[in-house]
């Protein structure tokens, strides 16, 4: 395939122009585009690696969920450019990501409450439909106007039995980690860290696994917020006033440009008369629509390639959202292929059009990190050459090895994928 930026100016499925490359992400990339009505949108392209039916099935499932805090997918389908099979999803554009904000400062308690009360219902909606996120991190928490939303194009089906409870619990732990990052910009809860109520209990119990989404939702209810009174006020009940939390109308803050931004130290926030989101609103649309969409954080999301496959049946076309050249998979076919279609997990670090380039990169990695055991792998035996590391392994082994490779300095978009047994 070509470099992603070489697709700029092309049109997907005869209706979605690829205007500007916003960001590459492993075997996928994000472009600014417009809908048939001329409205701005973001289009994600994914290079097909034998997993077209399962990805289309996931997008089909998430578009059926009507939840305000999930990024909307308006169209999805399959296309081909220069003999390269591609999948695409058209999504609403975002103004900024939480990762962008946390690069500059931590959030206030009120802002963190807005994030929490947005993410909890989004996760509850996914779990209620037997879907899990598994990629909950600041880069995937987005601001769309006044609403905080969770990226939805990277979800997957929840497994069956005890494993389903395990992956859903992992979503809850990731949620607790994100809330901790909002307040401290740290991923780990250090001894002695003082968190404001109700996040002290939410983060502690969320990270330990003691609480699930129902308990966290209950703790976020206004009636559950602590009433903070001075001793003097408590003694005079006629003047004492509770300080229960009222959900704010403003969404997660959005950065303005360096020239227009009003910088206020975190500890001085209470003295501000006008919320900084009001000041930033004047420049949001001109600066952030599209450009900051899905900006990477230090720990990027795994690609959809890390998820198990369904049957080779395709997803049915829908009028809104639109699924092009696909039909809906049946549960029986999905279950049948899940255990037999694919048997070899690999960790992919680089993709090349020419075998000699792939071999040269593998040799370079071997000279620097012999323990990674790099090799050149071509799923179809020709045309596209992947530099993989670690050899064939199980899914859990592949995910763990991917983290190890990233820690060793390999690209942050290194991903794990399960390939058919026939792939060479």
C-alpha positions as CSV (number, residue, x, y, z in Angstrom):
1,X,0.0,0.0,0.0
2,X,1.0,3.7,-0.3
3,X,1.9,6.0,2.5
4,X,-1.2,7.3,4.2
5,X,-0.5,10.9,3.1
6,X,-0.5,9.8,-0.5
7,X,-4.2,9.1,-0.2
8,X,-5.0,12.8,0.3
9,X,-7.3,14.1,-2.4
10,X,-8.7,10.7,-3.2
11,X,-12.4,9.7,-2.6
12,X,-13.7,6.8,-0.6
13,X,-16.7,4.9,-1.9
14,X,-17.4,7.7,-4.3
15,X,-18.7,10.1,-1.6
16,X,-16.1,10.8,1.1
17,X,-13.2,12.9,0.0
18,X,-9.9,12.4,1.9
19,X,-9.1,16.0,2.5
20,X,-6.2,15.9,5.0
21,X,-4.3,13.2,6.9
22,X,-4.9,14.0,10.6
23,X,-3.0,11.1,12.1
24,X,-1.7,7.6,11.3
25,X,-2.3,4.9,13.9
26,X,-0.7,1.6,13.1
27,X,-2.4,0.0,10.1
28,X,-5.1,2.7,10.1
29,X,-5.2,6.5,9.7
30,X,-7.6,9.4,10.2
31,X,-8.6,11.9,7.6
32,X,-10.7,15.0,7.6
33,X,-13.7,14.6,5.2
34,X,-17.2,15.9,4.6
35,X,-20.6,14.1,4.5
36,X,-23.0,14.2,1.5
37,X,-24.5,17.3,3.1
38,X,-21.2,19.1,3.3
39,X,-20.9,18.7,7.1
40,X,-17.3,18.2,8.5
41,X,-16.5,14.7,9.6
42,X,-13.5,12.4,10.4
43,X,-12.9,9.3,8.4
44,X,-10.9,6.3,9.7
45,X,-9.3,4.1,7.1
46,X,-8.1,0.6,8.1
47,X,-5.9,-1.7,5.9
48,X,-7.8,-5.0,5.7
49,X,-5.9,-7.9,7.2
50,X,-8.4,-10.8,6.8
51,X,-10.6,-9.3,9.6
52,X,-13.1,-7.3,7.6
53,X,-16.2,-9.1,8.8
54,X,-15.4,-8.7,12.5
55,X,-14.6,-5.0,12.3
56,X,-17.7,-4.2,10.3
57,X,-19.8,-6.2,12.7
58,X,-18.4,-4.2,15.6
59,X,-19.2,-0.9,13.9
60,X,-22.7,-2.2,13.0
61,X,-23.3,-3.1,16.7
62,X,-22.1,0.2,18.1
63,X,-24.1,2.3,15.7
64,X,-27.3,0.7,17.1
65,X,-26.5,2.1,20.5
66,X,-28.2,5.5,21.1
67,X,-26.0,7.0,23.8
68,X,-25.1,10.7,24.0
69,X,-21.6,10.1,25.3
70,X,-20.4,7.8,22.5
71,X,-18.8,9.2,19.3
72,X,-21.4,8.7,16.5
73,X,-20.4,6.6,13.5
74,X,-22.6,7.8,10.6
75,X,-21.3,5.6,7.8
76,X,-19.1,2.6,7.4
77,X,-18.1,0.1,4.8
78,X,-15.4,-1.4,2.5
79,X,-13.5,0.2,-0.4
80,X,-10.4,-0.4,-2.5
81,X,-7.7,2.1,-3.4
82,X,-4.8,1.1,-5.7
83,X,-5.6,-2.6,-5.2
84,X,-5.5,-2.2,-1.4
85,X,-8.6,-3.4,0.5
86,X,-9.7,-0.9,3.0
87,X,-12.4,-0.5,5.7
88,X,-13.7,2.9,6.6
89,X,-15.8,4.6,9.3
90,X,-17.2,8.1,9.1
91,X,-17.5,9.8,12.5
92,X,-18.5,13.1,14.0
93,X,-15.4,15.4,14.5
94,X,-14.2,16.3,18.0
95,X,-12.8,19.6,19.2
96,X,-10.1,18.2,21.5
97,X,-9.0,15.2,23.5
98,X,-8.5,14.9,27.3
99,X,-4.9,13.9,26.5
100,X,-4.3,17.4,25.0
101,X,-5.6,19.1,28.1
102,X,-3.6,16.9,30.5
103,X,-0.4,17.8,28.7
104,X,-0.9,21.3,30.1
105,X,-2.6,20.9,33.4
106,X,-4.7,18.8,35.6
107,X,-8.5,19.2,35.7
108,X,-10.4,20.7,38.6
109,X,-12.8,18.6,40.7
110,X,-15.8,20.0,38.8
111,X,-14.2,19.3,35.4
112,X,-13.3,15.7,36.5
113,X,-16.9,15.3,37.6
114,X,-18.1,16.2,34.1
115,X,-15.7,13.6,32.6
116,X,-16.8,10.9,35.1
117,X,-20.6,11.5,34.6
118,X,-20.0,11.2,30.9
119,X,-17.9,8.1,30.8
120,X,-19.9,6.0,33.2
121,X,-23.1,6.0,31.1
122,X,-21.1,5.4,28.0
123,X,-19.4,2.3,29.4
124,X,-22.7,1.1,30.9
125,X,-24.3,1.3,27.5
126,X,-21.5,-0.7,25.9
127,X,-21.5,-3.4,28.6
128,X,-25.3,-3.7,28.4
129,X,-24.9,-4.6,24.7
130,X,-22.2,-7.2,25.4
131,X,-19.5,-4.8,24.1
132,X,-16.3,-3.7,25.9
133,X,-14.0,-0.8,25.2
134,X,-10.5,-2.0,26.4
135,X,-8.9,1.3,25.1
136,X,-10.2,3.7,27.7
137,X,-7.5,6.4,28.2
138,X,-7.3,10.2,27.9
139,X,-6.6,10.1,24.1
140,X,-10.0,8.5,23.6
141,X,-12.0,10.9,25.8
142,X,-13.1,13.7,23.4
143,X,-14.9,17.0,23.6
144,X,-17.6,17.6,21.0
145,X,-19.0,21.0,21.6
146,X,-20.3,21.0,25.2
147,X,-20.4,17.2,25.5
148,X,-17.7,14.8,26.6
149,X,-17.7,11.6,24.5
150,X,-15.9,8.3,24.4
151,X,-14.4,7.0,21.1
152,X,-16.5,4.2,19.8
153,X,-14.7,2.9,16.7
154,X,-12.3,0.7,18.7
155,X,-14.8,-1.4,20.7
156,X,-15.1,-5.2,20.5
157,X,-17.5,-7.9,21.5
158,X,-17.3,-9.1,25.1
159,X,-16.2,-12.8,25.4
160,X,-18.4,-15.3,27.1
161,X,-18.5,-16.6,30.7
162,X,-16.0,-15.5,33.3
163,X,-13.8,-13.8,30.8
164,X,-16.6,-11.3,30.0
165,X,-16.6,-10.2,33.7
166,X,-12.8,-9.9,33.6
167,X,-12.7,-7.6,30.6
168,X,-15.6,-5.5,31.8
169,X,-13.8,-5.1,35.2
170,X,-10.7,-4.0,33.2
171,X,-12.8,-1.2,31.7
172,X,-13.7,-0.1,35.2
173,X,-10.1,-0.1,36.3
174,X,-9.2,1.9,33.2
175,X,-12.0,4.4,34.1
176,X,-10.6,4.8,37.6
177,X,-7.1,5.4,36.1
178,X,-8.4,8.1,33.7
179,X,-10.1,9.9,36.6
180,X,-6.9,9.7,38.6
181,X,-5.0,11.2,35.6
182,X,-7.6,14.0,35.4
183,X,-6.8,15.1,38.9
184,X,-3.1,14.3,39.2
185,X,-1.8,13.7,35.7
186,X,-0.4,10.4,37.1
187,X,-1.4,6.8,36.2
188,X,-0.5,5.4,39.6
189,X,-2.0,6.2,42.9
190,X,1.0,7.2,45.0
191,X,0.9,6.7,48.8
192,X,-0.4,9.9,50.5
193,X,-2.1,11.2,47.4
194,X,-5.1,13.3,48.6
195,X,-8.0,13.1,46.2
196,X,-11.2,15.2,46.6
197,X,-14.5,13.5,47.3
198,X,-16.1,11.5,45.8
199,X,-13.0,10.5,43.8
200,X,-11.0,9.2,46.7
201,X,-13.4,6.3,47.0
202,X,-14.1,5.9,43.3
203,X,-10.4,5.7,42.3
204,X,-9.4,3.5,45.2
205,X,-12.2,1.0,44.8
206,X,-12.2,1.2,41.1
207,X,-8.5,0.3,40.9
208,X,-8.8,-2.5,43.4
209,X,-11.8,-4.0,41.7
210,X,-14.0,-3.6,44.7
211,X,-16.4,-1.4,42.8
212,X,-18.1,-1.8,39.4
213,X,-20.0,0.8,37.3
214,X,-23.1,0.7,39.5
215,X,-21.2,1.6,42.6
216,X,-19.3,4.4,40.8
217,X,-22.5,5.8,39.3
218,X,-24.1,5.9,42.8
219,X,-21.0,7.7,44.2
220,X,-21.4,10.3,41.5
221,X,-25.0,11.1,42.3
222,X,-25.5,14.6,43.7
223,X,-27.1,13.2,46.9
224,X,-23.9,11.2,47.5
225,X,-21.5,14.1,47.3
226,X,-20.1,15.2,50.7
227,X,-21.4,18.2,52.4
228,X,-18.5,20.4,53.4
229,X,-19.2,22.7,56.2
230,X,-17.0,24.7,58.6
231,X,-17.3,24.1,62.3
232,X,-18.9,27.4,62.8
233,X,-21.5,26.9,60.1
234,X,-22.3,23.4,61.5
235,X,-23.0,25.0,64.9
236,X,-25.5,27.5,63.3
237,X,-27.9,25.3,61.3
238,X,-29.8,28.4,60.3
239,X,-27.0,29.6,58.1
240,X,-25.3,26.3,57.2
241,X,-25.5,25.4,53.5
242,X,-24.6,22.1,51.9
243,X,-22.2,22.0,49.0
244,X,-23.6,19.0,47.1
245,X,-22.4,18.7,43.6
246,X,-24.5,20.0,40.7
247,X,-23.4,18.6,37.3
248,X,-21.9,21.5,35.3
249,X,-23.2,22.6,32.0
250,X,-19.7,23.1,30.5
251,X,-17.9,20.2,29.1
252,X,-14.2,19.1,29.3
253,X,-12.0,22.2,28.7
254,X,-10.7,22.7,25.2
255,X,-7.4,24.3,24.5
256,X,-7.1,27.5,22.6
257,X,-3.9,28.7,20.8
258,X,-0.9,29.8,22.7
259,X,-1.5,33.4,21.6
260,X,-5.2,33.5,22.7
261,X,-5.0,31.2,25.8
262,X,-5.5,32.7,29.2
263,X,-3.2,30.7,31.6
264,X,-4.3,30.5,35.2
265,X,-2.4,28.4,37.8
266,X,-4.5,25.4,39.0
267,X,-4.4,26.6,42.6
268,X,-6.0,29.9,41.6
269,X,-8.9,28.5,39.7
270,X,-11.4,29.3,42.4
271,X,-10.7,33.1,42.0
272,X,-11.6,33.1,38.3
273,X,-14.8,35.0,37.5
274,X,-15.3,33.7,34.0
275,X,-14.7,30.0,33.3
276,X,-11.8,29.5,31.0
277,X,-13.9,27.3,28.7
278,X,-16.0,30.4,27.9
279,X,-12.8,32.2,26.9
280,X,-11.6,29.3,24.8
281,X,-14.9,28.8,23.1
282,X,-14.3,31.7,20.8
283,X,-11.4,29.9,19.1
284,X,-12.4,26.2,19.4
285,X,-14.0,25.8,16.0
286,X,-11.3,27.5,14.0
287,X,-8.4,25.6,15.7
288,X,-9.6,22.2,16.9
289,X,-12.2,20.7,14.7
290,X,-10.5,17.7,13.1
291,X,-6.9,18.8,13.8
292,X,-6.9,17.6,17.4
293,X,-9.1,14.6,16.9
294,X,-7.6,11.6,18.5
295,X,-4.3,13.2,19.3
296,X,-2.0,10.5,20.7
297,X,-1.2,10.2,24.3
298,X,2.0,8.6,25.6
299,X,0.2,5.3,25.8
300,X,-1.8,4.9,22.5
301,X,-4.7,2.7,21.9
302,X,-4.3,-0.8,20.5
303,X,-5.7,-1.1,17.0
304,X,-8.8,-3.2,16.2
305,X,-6.4,-5.8,15.0
306,X,-5.9,-7.0,18.6
307,X,-9.5,-8.3,18.8
308,X,-10.8,-11.8,18.0
309,X,-12.4,-12.5,14.7
310,X,-15.9,-13.4,13.7
311,X,-17.1,-15.5,10.8
312,X,-16.3,-14.5,7.2
313,X,-19.9,-13.4,6.7
314,X,-20.2,-9.7,6.3
315,X,-22.3,-6.9,7.8
316,X,-25.6,-5.9,6.4
317,X,-25.9,-2.5,4.7
318,X,-27.8,0.1,6.8
319,X,-29.3,3.3,5.5
320,X,-28.2,5.3,8.6
321,X,-25.6,4.4,9.4
322,X,-24.6,3.1,5.9
323,X,-22.7,-0.1,5.6
324,X,-21.4,-0.6,2.1
325,X,-20.8,-3.9,0.4
326,X,-21.4,-5.9,3.6
327,X,-24.0,-8.2,5.2
328,X,-24.7,-8.9,8.8
329,X,-23.0,-12.0,10.4
330,X,-25.2,-14.5,12.2
331,X,-24.4,-15.4,15.8
332,X,-24.0,-19.1,14.8
333,X,-21.5,-18.2,12.1
334,X,-19.6,-15.9,14.5
335,X,-19.3,-18.6,17.1
336,X,-18.2,-21.2,14.6
337,X,-15.4,-19.2,13.2
338,X,-14.2,-17.7,16.5
339,X,-12.5,-20.9,17.5
340,X,-11.3,-22.1,14.1
341,X,-10.6,-19.2,11.7
342,X,-7.4,-18.0,13.2
343,X,-4.6,-19.6,15.2
344,X,-1.5,-17.4,15.2
345,X,-1.1,-14.1,17.1
346,X,1.8,-11.9,16.0
347,X,3.1,-8.5,17.1
348,X,3.5,-6.2,14.1
349,X,6.0,-3.3,14.3
350,X,6.4,-2.1,10.6
351,X,4.7,-2.6,7.2
352,X,6.6,-2.4,3.9
353,X,5.7,-2.8,0.2
354,X,9.1,-4.3,-0.6
355,X,10.6,-7.4,1.0
356,X,14.2,-6.1,1.0
357,X,13.1,-3.1,3.0
358,X,11.4,-5.2,5.5
359,X,14.4,-7.5,5.9
360,X,16.7,-4.5,6.4
361,X,14.5,-3.2,9.2
362,X,14.3,-6.7,10.8
363,X,18.1,-6.9,10.7
364,X,18.4,-3.5,12.3
365,X,16.0,-4.4,15.1
366,X,17.9,-7.7,15.7
367,X,21.2,-5.8,16.0
368,X,19.7,-3.5,18.6
369,X,17.3,-5.8,20.4
370,X,18.0,-9.4,19.7
371,X,15.5,-10.6,22.3
372,X,12.7,-9.2,20.2
373,X,13.3,-12.0,17.6
374,X,12.2,-9.9,14.6
375,X,11.3,-11.5,11.3
376,X,9.6,-10.7,8.0
377,X,6.1,-12.0,7.6
378,X,3.8,-11.8,4.6
379,X,0.2,-12.7,5.3
380,X,-0.5,-13.5,1.6
381,X,3.0,-14.5,0.7
382,X,3.4,-11.4,-1.5
383,X,2.6,-7.7,-1.9
384,X,2.8,-6.6,1.7
385,X,5.6,-7.4,4.2
386,X,5.3,-7.1,7.9
387,X,8.1,-6.9,10.3
388,X,6.9,-8.9,13.3
389,X,8.5,-9.6,16.6
390,X,8.4,-12.5,19.1
391,X,7.1,-15.1,16.7
392,X,3.8,-16.9,17.0
393,X,2.1,-16.7,20.4
394,X,-1.3,-16.5,22.2
395,X,-3.3,-13.4,22.4
396,X,-2.3,-12.6,26.0
397,X,1.3,-13.3,25.2
398,X,1.1,-11.0,22.1
399,X,-0.4,-8.1,24.1
400,X,2.2,-8.5,26.8
401,X,5.0,-8.6,24.2
402,X,3.7,-5.5,22.5
403,X,4.1,-3.6,25.7
404,X,7.6,-4.9,26.2
405,X,8.5,-3.9,22.6
406,X,7.2,-0.4,23.1
407,X,9.2,-0.1,26.3
408,X,12.3,-1.1,24.3
409,X,11.7,1.9,21.9
410,X,9.6,0.4,19.1
411,X,6.9,2.6,17.6
412,X,3.9,3.4,19.9
413,X,1.6,2.1,17.2
414,X,3.0,-1.4,17.3
415,X,0.0,-3.7,17.4
416,X,-1.0,-7.4,17.9
417,X,-3.1,-9.3,15.4
418,X,-4.3,-12.8,14.9
419,X,-3.6,-14.2,11.4
420,X,-5.1,-17.2,9.6
421,X,-3.2,-20.4,10.0
422,X,-2.6,-20.4,6.2
423,X,-0.8,-17.1,6.4
424,X,2.9,-17.3,5.7
